[in-house]
Amino acid sequence: MSTFKEINILLLGPKKRNEEICKKFHENNINYSITEKIPDISEIENYSHLITSGFHLRVPELILRKFPRINRLNLHATFLPFGKGIGTALFALIYPVTIGSSIHILEEKFDSGEIILQEEMNLINLDLTQRELYELWINHTNNLFLKNFKSILLGQHKPKPHNKKFRSIYLSRDDSEIFLSLFPNSWDTKINEIKDMSLLISLRYAYILTD
């Protein structure tokens, strides 16, 4: 596949979160559809690519197998393997790990696929609230895709495995909400207000496990 004319994308995720991505597809005359539901197997026959972005449901293996591995992608707002799961920007901040975004091959097991692209994110404003940080992170992830969408869609990146020197647990949205509830102002707690708890949690749960 070498031209955009042959590309037809099924994008799974919220429309608001993916507004800029959809705009980029439209500007480049790339065919796409966006939905927040798991598609029926009969609905995916004409699609060449499957992309998930902010999609909280597990995509069945039966659907994944309909796409070449390099054409099924997930946009994830942490620097994998750190921060696997949903709502995990908070955990990537709490633990002493690399902060950034990842685009990886979509597999049935959440956030386990090989890495297509990664980019670190500089975090210099410690007055951001958790809510503001989350929005910043989403924009960073989307921009990583937007800057490289042509080469990504044309399959020009060689996938690479996760860094095997580190491993992290999978964290759910409920896990994130539990920790946020411990903070003074939940989602509106500033980054610099959680530094003491960050050290405590890091030592308690040993998030990074080296070989």
N, C-alpha and C positions, 0 to 999 in steps of 0.2 A: 504494500500500500504506500503510494508516494504522493498523493494529492488529497486536498481537503474535499474534493468532489466525491471521493469514495467513502468519506467518513460520515457516519450517522450515530450520534451520541445519545445514550439514555443516561440522564443525570438523576440520581436519587438524592433528595435532600430538600430542605426548605427553600422556597423561592426567594425570600428576603435575603437569606444568608448568601445565596448564589447569584444575586442580581448582577454583579459585575462580570461574573463568568458567563452568564447568559448573554449579556450585552456584547462581550467579546466574540462569542460564537456568532451572534447576529451580524456584527460588523464584518466578519470574515466569511459570511455566507456558509457557515457550517451548520448542517442539519442537526437538530437536537430536540429532545423532549425532556421535561422535568416533572418528577412526581415524588410524593412523599410516601408512596405505598410500594410494597413488594410487587413487581409485575408478574402477571401470569406468564407461564412458559410460552404460550402462543403469541404473546405480545412483543417478544424480543427478537424475532426472526430477522428483521430488517436492520437491526442495529449492529454497528461494527465495534463500538466502544461502550463500556459500562463504567461510570464514574460515580462514586459516592462522596458526598461532602455534607457533614452534619447529619448523616443518616444513622438513626439509632437502632435499626433493626438488622438482624443477621440475614445476609443474603444466602439463600440455599445453594448448595453445591451444584444442584441440577441446573440452575441458572448460570452460575459461574462458568461451568464447563462449556457453555455456548460461546464463550469469548476466548480469544487467544490471551494468554497470561499477560502479555505486555499491553493489552488493550483494556484490561480491567484494573481500575485504579481507585485508591482512596486518598483523600486529602485530610491529613491529620495534624492537629494543632499541638503537637509536642515533638521533641527530637527523639524519635524511637531509637533504641528500645525503651527509653524512659517515658513514662506516662501513657502506658497502654490503657485503653478503655474509653469511657465516656465522661466528659466533664473533668478532665485530668490536668488542665493547665495549672490548677492550684497545687497539685502534687509535684509537678515539675518545678514549681517555685519553692515549695517547702524543702525538698531534698536537694542536696548539693550536686545537681546534674546539669548537663548542657541544656540551655534553653533555646528552642527553635521550632521549626516546622518540618514535616515530612510528607512526601508523596510516595506511596508504596503500592505494590501489587495487592489487589484485593483478594483475600482468601476467606473461607468460611469462618475460620477462627479470627476473632477481632485482632487487628493490628499486628498480624504475624507475618505478612508477606514481605518479600524482598524490597529493598529501598530503591526507588527510581531517582529521587532527588531529596536533598536535605539542605537546610540553611539555618545558621544560628541567628538568634535575635538579640540585639543589645537592649538591655533593660536598664535605663538610666533614671527614670522618674519613679522614685519610691513612694510618691504621694498618690499613685494610682490606686483606686479601689479594686477589689477582686472583679467587680462587674466591668470596670473600664479595662482591666488587664485582659479579661476574656475577649472583649471586642477587639482589642489591639492584636491579640494572638490570632483571631480568626482572619483579620485583615492581612496579617503577615503571611498566613498560610495561603490565602487566596492569591495574594500578590506573587508568591513563589510559583504558583501555577500559571498565572497570567503572564509572567515574564518569560516562561519557558513552554507555553502551551503548544507552539508549533512543533518543537522537537519532541515533546512528550507524546502528542497525538500521532506523530509519524514514527514512533517507536525507536527513536535514535539514542536512547539511554540504555546502557547495560545495567540490569538489576544487580544489586549486591546484597549479601546477607546482612542481618543485624550484627552489630558488634557483639561477638560472643564472650568478650571479657566481662560483660555486664548482663544482668537480667533483672527484670522488674515484674512485680505482681500486676495482675489485671485489676483495675479499679472501676467500679460502676458509678453511675450518677448518684445513687443513694449514698455510696461511700463519700463522695464529694460533698453532698449536702450535710452529712453528719459532721464532717470536719468544719465546714463553714458555720454550722450552728454553734460551734464552740468559740467562735471569734466574737469580739465585742459587737460588731454591726453586721454580721453575716456577710452577704455579698458586697456590702458597702464598707467593709473593713479595708483599710489601706495596707499596702505591702509592708511598710515600715512598722506596722503595728503587730505583725505576726512573727517577727524575727526570733523572739524567745521561744515561742511554741514550735517554731520550725526546728530548732536544735533539739528540743525534747522529742519530737516525733521522729526525727531522723535517727536518733540513737535508739529509740524504743523499737522501731520496726525494721531498721537496717535495710532500707529500700534497695541500696546497691549491694549486690553480692558478687564479689570478685572471685575468680578462680583460685 
